[in-house]
Amino acid sequence: MPGAGKTTVAKTLAGMGIPVLSMGDVMREEARKRGRPEDINSMRSFMVQLRSERGEAVVAELTLEKLEGVDSPTVVIDGLRSEQELDAFRRAVDRTFLILVESDLRHRFRRLSRRARPDDPKKVEDLKRRDQTELTVGLEKLMSQEGTRLVNEGDLASLRKNVTGLIRKQGITLSRVP
């Protein structure tokens, strides 16, 4: 869900030498190309519109275009929202590993409030509406997939320790080991 800590996990992995592609950045870039505003309501409707125009896996497909320029055996994709997106990545790459980052509404709202991006919620009700949109575009089914769950309700050091342990457990080779 928004604010659970996906980007923090991605940044932790980037610090270990793994390139990161953000699906949210891809969405915002596409919105700018089309002259769309980036506030929370505009981005929510744009996400739904883009998927209805080009299919449920459109953001994954746009992200895969950026993957072509990455020279690394391991890449983190930050921000999956649906099973169709996961399937698109599974068709395109040899091995996928799904990390589901979870956190309660209170923690997520506090994080998003501090982040202060134009599409971040200003009130808890805004986050609840955004959550509902995310769930309807497929996040609910994606969250039921088999994957590793990281609960992020502690401090940053604990999250980083959990991420490092998870990567080592998966046998992923790192260029920089913390």
C-alpha positions in Angstrom: 0.0 0.0 0.0 1.1 3.6 -0.4 3.5 4.6 2.3 4.3 1.1 3.5 8.0 1.5 2.8 8.5 0.1 -0.7 10.7 3.0 -1.8 12.7 2.7 1.4 13.3 -1.0 0.8 14.3 -0.1 -2.8 16.7 2.6 -1.6 18.2 0.1 0.8 18.8 -2.3 -2.1 20.1 0.5 -4.2 22.7 1.1 -1.5 23.8 -2.5 -1.9 24.5 -1.9 -5.6 21.2 -3.1 -7.1 19.7 -0.7 -9.7 16.1 0.4 -9.0 13.3 1.4 -11.4 10.3 3.1 -9.8 6.9 2.4 -11.4 5.5 5.5 -9.7 8.2 7.6 -11.4 7.2 6.0 -14.7 3.5 6.9 -14.0 4.5 10.5 -13.1 6.7 10.8 -16.2 3.8 9.6 -18.4 1.4 12.0 -16.7 3.9 14.9 -17.4 4.2 13.8 -21.1 0.4 14.1 -21.4 0.3 17.4 -19.5 -1.6 16.0 -16.6 -1.3 17.5 -13.1 0.4 15.4 -10.4 -1.9 16.0 -7.4 -3.4 13.0 -5.7 -6.8 13.1 -7.4 -5.4 13.7 -10.9 -2.9 10.9 -10.5 -5.5 8.5 -9.1 -7.8 9.1 -12.1 -4.9 9.0 -14.5 -3.8 5.6 -13.2 -7.3 4.2 -13.8 -7.5 5.9 -17.3 -4.1 4.7 -18.4 -5.0 1.1 -17.5 -8.3 1.3 -19.2 -6.7 2.7 -22.4 -3.7 0.3 -22.6 -4.4 -2.6 -20.3 -3.7 -3.6 -16.7 0.0 -4.2 -17.3 0.7 -0.8 -19.0 2.9 0.5 -16.2 4.9 -2.7 -16.2 5.3 -2.4 -19.9 6.5 1.2 -19.7 8.9 0.2 -16.9 10.3 -2.7 -19.0 11.2 -0.2 -21.7 13.5 1.5 -19.2 14.9 -1.9 -18.1 16.4 -2.3 -21.5 19.0 0.3 -20.6 20.1 -1.3 -17.3 23.2 -3.4 -17.2 22.8 -5.6 -14.1 21.8 -9.2 -13.5 19.5 -8.0 -10.6 17.1 -5.0 -10.7 14.6 -3.8 -8.2 11.2 -2.8 -9.5 9.5 -0.5 -7.0 5.7 -0.2 -7.0 4.0 -3.2 -8.5 0.2 -2.8 -8.3 -1.4 -5.9 -9.9 -1.0 -9.5 -10.9 -1.0 -8.5 -14.5 2.1 -6.3 -13.9 3.8 -9.2 -12.0 3.0 -11.5 -14.9 4.5 -9.0 -17.4 7.7 -9.0 -15.5 7.7 -12.8 -15.1 7.4 -13.1 -18.9 10.2 -10.7 -19.6 12.9 -11.8 -17.1 14.3 -15.1 -15.9 13.6 -14.9 -12.2 11.3 -12.7 -10.2 11.2 -12.3 -6.4 8.2 -10.6 -4.9 8.6 -8.6 -1.6 5.4 -7.4 -0.1 6.0 -4.5 2.2 3.2 -4.0 4.8 2.4 -1.3 7.3 -0.7 0.0 9.0 -2.7 3.1 8.0 -1.3 5.3 10.9 2.4 4.6 10.0 1.7 5.0 6.3 -0.1 8.3 6.6 2.7 9.7 8.9 5.4 8.7 6.3 3.5 10.1 3.4 2.7 13.4 5.2 6.5 13.9 5.8 7.4 13.0 2.2 5.3 15.9 0.8 5.1 14.9 -2.9 2.2 16.6 -4.8 0.3 13.3 -5.0 0.6 12.5 -1.3 -2.5 12.6 0.8 -3.2 15.7 3.0 -5.8 13.9 5.2 -6.3 10.3 6.4 -9.5 10.2 4.3 -7.4 11.0 1.2 -5.2 8.0 1.9 -8.2 5.8 2.5 -9.6 6.8 -1.0 -6.2 6.2 -2.6 -6.0 2.8 -0.9 -9.4 1.9 -2.3 -8.2 2.9 -5.8 -5.0 0.9 -5.4 -7.0 -2.2 -4.3 -9.4 -1.9 -7.2 -6.6 -1.8 -9.8 -5.3 -5.1 -8.6 -3.2 -4.5 -5.5 -5.5 -6.7 -3.4 -5.0 -9.7 -5.6 -1.2 -9.0 -5.8 -1.0 -8.9 -2.0 -2.5 -12.4 -1.9 0.4 -13.7 -4.1 3.1 -15.9 -2.7 6.0 -13.7 -1.7 8.1 -12.5 1.2 6.3 -10.2 3.5 8.2 -7.5 5.3 6.3 -5.7 8.1 7.5 -2.1 8.3 6.3 -0.6 11.6 9.6 -0.3 13.4 12.6 2.0 12.8 14.7 2.4 9.7 17.6 0.3 11.1 15.3 -2.7 11.7 13.9 -2.5 8.2 17.3 -2.3 6.6 18.5 -5.3 8.7 15.4 -7.3 7.5 16.1 -6.4 3.9 19.7 -7.4 4.1 18.8 -10.7 5.6 16.2 -11.3 3.0 18.6 -10.7 0.1 21.3 -12.9 1.6 18.6 -15.6 2.1 17.7 -15.4 -1.6 21.3 -15.8 -2.6 21.4 -12.5 -4.6 24.9 -11.4 -5.3 25.6 -7.8 -4.2 28.2 -5.4 -5.4 28.3 -3.7 -2.0 27.5 -5.7 1.1 26.4 -3.6 4.1 
